[in-house]
Every structure is written in C-alpha cells, then in structure tokens.
Amino acid sequence: MSKLVSSVSPHITSNRTTQKIMLDVIIALIPAGVASVIIFGLRSLLVIGVCVAVCVLSELIFEKICKKENTILDLSAIVTGLLLAYNLPVSIPLWQAAFGSLFAIVVVKQLFGGIGQNFANPAITARIVMLVAFSGTMTHWTAPFADTATTATPLVHLSNGALNELPSYLDMLLGVRGGCLGETCTIALLAGGIYLIARRVISWHTPVAFIGTVLVMSLLFDKAPLYQLMSGGLIIGAFFMATDYATTPSTKWGKIIFGVGCGLITILIRFWGTAPEGVSYSILLMNIFTPYISKLTRPKPLTGGGK
Amino acid sequence: MKLSGIRVPHRKHTADCAPQRLPVPELVTIPMSMHIGKHAKPIVKVGETVKVGQLIAEADGFISAPIHSSVSGKIKKLDELTMSNGTKTTAIVIESDGMMEVHESVQPPVVNDFDSFIAAVKSSGVVGLGGAGFPTFVKLGVKDLSKIDAVIINAAECEPYITSDTRTMLDKPELIFDGIELLKKYLGTKRVIIGIENNKKACTAKMQQMADNTSGVEVKVLPSIYPQGGEKVLVYNTIGKIVPKGGLPLDVGAIVINCTTLSSIAEYIKTGMPLVEKCITVDGSAVNEPKNVIAPIGTPLSNLFEFCGGFKSEPKKVLYGGPMMGIAVPSLDMPVLKMTNAALAFDESEAKPPKTTACIGCGECINHCPLNLNPPAIAKANKLNLPEELKALCADLCMECGCCAYVCPAKRPIVQNNKLAKAKLNKYIREQKEKEGGK
C-alpha cells in the first residue's frame, strides 16, 4: 500500500475558491456589459475586449518576466479589465484603453506584489491616471443610440443647474444617458450587485453605507437625490469597486466607515468641487485609509480578561 | 454577542448504526501516552499473562493516567511507538488469547465521599474522551467545590461524521444520568446543563425525557454551528461567560465534561470495569460500510476498517477523529487510543490538501474565528519573527478549530501557520520568564 498523506487539520475545506469568487463577479458584470452594447453599440464590446485582453496579457507577460507563478486562472485580471472598460467612454481610442489596462495590472497590481497585495484598486487608479493623461477623450461622451453625436452627462447638467436637460427617471434607470459605457444602466448594475450579495461574495454594508450617504446628503442639500444616485459611477462603484477585498476593510464596521467615507467624499466633489464626478477619487482616497480603518475596527480577541 | 463559527457538512451517516462489537483482535498495541500529561509507567514484563481490566501501567506524576489491559493474553513486547503528533512513547504489545477473561481486580470500587470518588475516577483510567485526553480525575479534583456553579455536559458532537457520542446518548442514557447523580452527590453540583447540537433530534428527545425526571438538569439545544463543542464556545453558549485566556472553565464557575467521559466513569463505578474499549465511528469516502464499532483500546485501525467491509477505494488519508480537528495517522497499524472517537479513511480525491493561492484579503478567516483572532496578522507577525506582536494578537488563544482554513478561498494553511506562531510565542514567553528568573 502506498504511503498515507499526512497534513495539518482541517482535512476538509469549503468549495469556495478565489477563482469561483472572481467568476461570480464576472457573471455579475455581464448584464451591465450587455446593456452597454445595446445603448452605445458594438464599439463598447471592442473596448471591453481590448481592456480584458491587455489586462490578461500584461499579467501573463509580467509574471513570465519576473518568474512568478502564473495567476491568470484566478480570473482577477479579467475582472480588472471589465471594470476598467466599464469606466471608460465608449469613444475612447483603443490604444488609450490598452495603456490604462497595462497600467492597472503592471503598475497598480503587480508592482505591489500581485493579487491581494495592492493597496489601491487597479481599475480605479488606472482610470484616474487616464483622466489626467487623456482628459479630452476621457470626457468625450457619446449620446446613447448614436455613433457620433455627443452629449453631456447628467452630472454635468446637475452641476450646471440645467435640470430641464436631464433625462427621465426611466432613462436613468435603463441607462439611456451619457456616461462611461458600463456605468449607466442602473438596473443591470443593481441586478449584478444583488447577485453578489446573494452569493455572499460581497456584504451589503459597503454599498448601503456608500449609496445611503449620498442619498442622505443630497436630500439634505436638496440636490436632486434620485439623479445623484443614478448618475456617474455611484452604483458600479458602490457594488463593484468599493467592495474589492484587498483594498477595502474586511470587518463589518470597517465596511460601513469605508462606505460612509466614500459617500461623503463623492458628495464633497460633486457639490463643491470643480470635477462633476467624484466616485473614483472617493474610493481611491478611502483605499489609502483602509489599513487604518482595519486597525480601528479589528475585533478584540476574546481573552475574557485572561493573560 | 454571538460567537462566530461555520456551517460544516454533517455527514453523520452512522447516527442510526447501533455499535457492533469487533471480533477480538489478535494483537493490541497500547501506548503509554493516551492522555495529556506524563506518560504512564508500565508495570508488566514481557511474557507475563494479563486479563481484561488488569492494571498494566500506572499513572506517573500528578497529571497522568493509569492504563489497563484491553484483552486477555500475553505481553509480547514493550515497543517504542511514534505517535501521530511525532512524540515517542513506550507501547505495550499484548498477544490476545481470544478468551477476553476478566481480571479479578475488576470489582465495583467503594465510593462514599469526594476523595474516594476522585480516587475511583483516577483508577478508572478515564481521560477526556472528546479528544483532548485530559485526565478526568484532575479536572474533577476541584479544591474549592463552592466555585462550581454548573457542570456542562458536552454532547454537541460538532465534528462531521462522528456519532460515537450520539450512540452513548441513545444506547447508554442511564449511565450519563448515573454520572450526573455522582457529580451531584460528590461535587455538590446543583446545576447540570447538557449541550446538544440541534442536528441530533433523537438524542435531544432522549436526554430531555430523562432530564424531566431528574432535578437540576437542563437540556440546551444549540445551533449546529461548528465548533459548538469547543470548550470555550460551549461555555459561552450555555452560561454566557468567556473563559479567560490561559484559564479554565472553572474560572467562570463551570466544569465541562464530555458525555461519553461521564458515562465511562459511571460504568466503572457501577461495574469496576476501567476504560478498556471504545465506541468508534468508522467512516469516510474510502470505507465500504460505515459503522459504529466497539473495539478494545490498542486495536490496530486496520482491523476496524476490515470489519467495515474493507476499502472501496485505496485510502490515501486516515484520521483519528473528525475532519476538522482530527490527526492524520502515518499508517493503518496505529492503534485505537482512549480518546479515539472516530477512524476516518479518505480516498485520493479528499486526501490531497488543496492548492494554496495568494491571500486576497477577503477577511473570511477573521469574520469566522470564534475567538475573534486575526489569522493574516498572525501569519505576518510569525513570518517577520515578531513575538511581541504575536503576543498582542493573542496567537496563543487559538484553539486550532480550523474555521479559518475551512472558509479560506485561497486554501491557505492557516491552522498550520497558527500552530507555528503559537510555538514561537510560547518559546518566547518561556525565554522571557527564564531571563526574568535569571536576574
């Protein structure tokens, strides 16, 4: 008889793996992707394809060069590609999309040690870098169901006080408005978010705290609360990016503090800043606070007063 | 506050299998280290004949336990045996004559006060049968009996597969209640709580029915959330108090005793037969016919599996105990110990530890630790060799229940890490003490 395996307990584990978690995130992002193709046309599929392909390839090549273990199969690079694409205008030049993807994976993720080690969300950081580098193309908004006509996003209308220019609530819900290709369809994003909560991939604390704070603040300052919720990247940010494991707190209270912080910074930028949108900045800023929030909310070991 | 834990698959396939007696094995190997504390000292010589229940090794030192022959026959040799945890001990190998003749010393002991009760518990050879193997007479030998507010009977049996405590409750309920009467009489216990997980309906009904006719006994039905039977968890979930770190349940007024441990004591006091056999759950994906088997202590595990129809596929991993905290054995020749409550054999698909990937910081391990520990921080402090940090993180509080490693999506060896961290911290604390002592 061959030798028996010897290993430390436990000898059984749950079926949950990193790969399955990432697969769930990808599934949750599909409705919004489909919506983007319907609303903005086939070019959004092209942008998504370029981002995903460049993310996966750059991870593959980086790990090859650094002689690190290949981690493509954990699917996290695909998630980063999808999220970055969803946060770009459909008209973005493809080389710029490729540059952003490369930056997200190599600079933000891999240079800090790869999956789980990065302190900032790769997709968000790359988007902000692109916003600075390519400010023209990054704020060029194609109108829904039109190839060339441009439009302003609801948030621009809001900050200009042009309330009569705003799309209807129904259009906001369906995503028929100007904006990044994957952020507009509120219904599709909510469906994905609820799926993630139901699958226990994320908990409700962050999105509820984040969206709740924006709602309360816009009610307080009487700034078209429903439009605030459905505009910009709030829904996609709150469900998909402010819930990233590595870059956000893992405790219940940590998540609530993180969500409230994101909400407040978003409101601060939207209401009083020069930029119309603040979701990306808010998440990146709160990413920096994450280690402190984690430390603050770390549960106390149950020592019962013993030494 | 609710303690964290996890939902594990129950897999209690053998709950309805009344225990079957194993045919007398030809050879038993009885190690001197079947308890926490100093190894027992053999008092028999090679070639000597022994009978069932005869003392073959005596307790050596304050924390130790005596050991009795589980068969009748001849002492074949005194061997050195490496236990599954790597420690070496002497083992008495007895060639059975198949007669199972009972030794003349097996007579009900005279018990009439606390001291004679504790003496009887000591000579019964009973140790913590839930798996820990702490000598029971030491646990019950409380100096100040007024400190005991409640005795908690651990009948949670939260490990998957294992049903030997279930069978004790169903087949020997009167012995458990005999034991309760003994505790009431000699320890002055006023309050007894039987803690059972809610996946054992028949046991709960049986215990409740008996408790209704006994004063001061409560049956507490607990959710089936692992590790419900962990001592600290059970104490908290029954009397709402947290056992202090480094302390004992007695520090919060409780004594926790496993239901089979208690029934074994009652059996000894009733019949004089010390702990020489165990009911063992034999199960696992490689086993043909899972069963509960009564086997003499020292029986090779291979005999148990043969009795259960052999293997349906090649066993690749064999455990003493359940899959959450059980210990992998090096070979099928390893013997049944006093605290063995299950022997599980797994085939290839379940034997291989899963592939470990990078920590993704999901925090599941932190959120599921019943004692609120922070495994990633402990792993980091251990890697960076920071014993002070390990101390601040209370690494030595870890009871190795394995919830963290169970839920980890990256399949990281968290328990292994914690064990290493604990060893490092304990060494550090020892050295600090020595330094202080040297001043």
Boltz contact constraints between the chains, C-beta under 6 A:
constraints:
  - contact:
      token1: [A, 4]
      token2: [B, 317]
      max_distance: 6.0
  - contact:
      token1: [A, 4]
      token2: [B, 318]
      max_distance: 6.0
  - contact:
      token1: [A, 5]
      token2: [B, 316]
      max_distance: 6.0
  - contact:
      token1: [A, 5]
      token2: [B, 317]
      max_distance: 6.0
  - contact:
      token1: [A, 5]
      token2: [B, 351]
      max_distance: 6.0
  - contact:
      token1: [A, 6]
      token2: [B, 328]
      max_distance: 6.0
  - contact:
      token1: [A, 7]
      token2: [B, 328]
      max_distance: 6.0
  - contact:
      token1: [A, 7]
      token2: [B, 353]
      max_distance: 6.0
  - contact:
      token1: [A, 8]
      token2: [B, 415]
      max_distance: 6.0
  - contact:
      token1: [A, 8]
      token2: [B, 416]
      max_distance: 6.0
  - contact:
      token1: [A, 9]
      token2: [B, 325]
      max_distance: 6.0
  - contact:
      token1: [A, 9]
      token2: [B, 402]
      max_distance: 6.0
  - contact:
      token1: [A, 9]
      token2: [B, 415]
      max_distance: 6.0
  - contact:
      token1: [A, 10]
      token2: [B, 324]
      max_distance: 6.0
  - contact:
      token1: [A, 10]
      token2: [B, 402]
      max_distance: 6.0
  - contact:
      token1: [A, 10]
      token2: [B, 405]
      max_distance: 6.0
  - contact:
      token1: [A, 10]
      token2: [B, 406]
      max_distance: 6.0
  - contact:
      token1: [A, 11]
      token2: [B, 323]
      max_distance: 6.0
  - contact:
      token1: [A, 12]
      token2: [B, 323]
      max_distance: 6.0
  - contact:
      token1: [A, 13]
      token2: [B, 354]
      max_distance: 6.0
  - contact:
      token1: [A, 13]
      token2: [B, 406]
      max_distance: 6.0
  - contact:
      token1: [A, 13]
      token2: [B, 411]
      max_distance: 6.0
  - contact:
      token1: [A, 14]
      token2: [B, 406]
      max_distance: 6.0
  - contact:
      token1: [A, 14]
      token2: [B, 407]
      max_distance: 6.0
  - contact:
      token1: [A, 16]
      token2: [B, 409]
      max_distance: 6.0
  - contact:
      token1: [A, 17]
      token2: [B, 409]
      max_distance: 6.0
  - contact:
      token1: [A, 18]
      token2: [B, 357]
      max_distance: 6.0
  - contact:
      token1: [A, 18]
      token2: [B, 360]
      max_distance: 6.0
  - contact:
      token1: [A, 18]
      token2: [B, 409]
      max_distance: 6.0
  - contact:
      token1: [A, 18]
      token2: [B, 410]
      max_distance: 6.0
  - contact:
      token1: [A, 21]
      token2: [B, 409]
      max_distance: 6.0
  - contact:
      token1: [A, 115]
      token2: [B, 358]
      max_distance: 6.0
  - contact:
      token1: [A, 115]
      token2: [B, 360]
      max_distance: 6.0
  - contact:
      token1: [A, 116]
      token2: [B, 358]
      max_distance: 6.0
  - contact:
      token1: [A, 116]
      token2: [B, 359]
      max_distance: 6.0
  - contact:
      token1: [A, 116]
      token2: [B, 360]
      max_distance: 6.0
  - contact:
      token1: [A, 116]
      token2: [B, 361]
      max_distance: 6.0
  - contact:
      token1: [A, 245]
      token2: [B, 360]
      max_distance: 6.0
  - contact:
      token1: [A, 245]
      token2: [B, 361]
      max_distance: 6.0
  - contact:
      token1: [A, 245]
      token2: [B, 362]
      max_distance: 6.0
  - contact:
      token1: [A, 246]
      token2: [B, 361]
      max_distance: 6.0
  - contact:
      token1: [A, 250]
      token2: [B, 363]
      max_distance: 6.0
  - contact:
      token1: [A, 299]
      token2: [B, 372]
      max_distance: 6.0
  - contact:
      token1: [A, 301]
      token2: [B, 372]
      max_distance: 6.0
  - contact:
      token1: [A, 301]
      token2: [B, 373]
      max_distance: 6.0
  - contact:
      token1: [A, 301]
      token2: [B, 394]
      max_distance: 6.0
  - contact:
      token1: [A, 301]
      token2: [B, 397]
      max_distance: 6.0
  - contact:
      token1: [A, 302]
      token2: [B, 242]
      max_distance: 6.0
  - contact:
      token1: [A, 302]
      token2: [B, 371]
      max_distance: 6.0
  - contact:
      token1: [A, 302]
      token2: [B, 372]
      max_distance: 6.0
  - contact:
      token1: [A, 303]
      token2: [B, 245]
      max_distance: 6.0
  - contact:
      token1: [A, 303]
      token2: [B, 394]
      max_distance: 6.0
  - contact:
      token1: [A, 304]
      token2: [B, 242]
      max_distance: 6.0
  - contact:
      token1: [A, 304]
      token2: [B, 243]
      max_distance: 6.0
  - contact:
      token1: [A, 304]
      token2: [B, 244]
      max_distance: 6.0
  - contact:
      token1: [A, 305]
      token2: [B, 244]
      max_distance: 6.0
  - contact:
      token1: [A, 306]
      token2: [B, 244]
      max_distance: 6.0
  - contact:
      token1: [A, 306]
      token2: [B, 245]
      max_distance: 6.0
  - contact:
      token1: [A, 306]
      token2: [B, 246]
      max_distance: 6.0
  - contact:
      token1: [A, 306]
      token2: [B, 247]
      max_distance: 6.0
  - contact:
      token1: [A, 307]
      token2: [B, 246]
      max_distance: 6.0
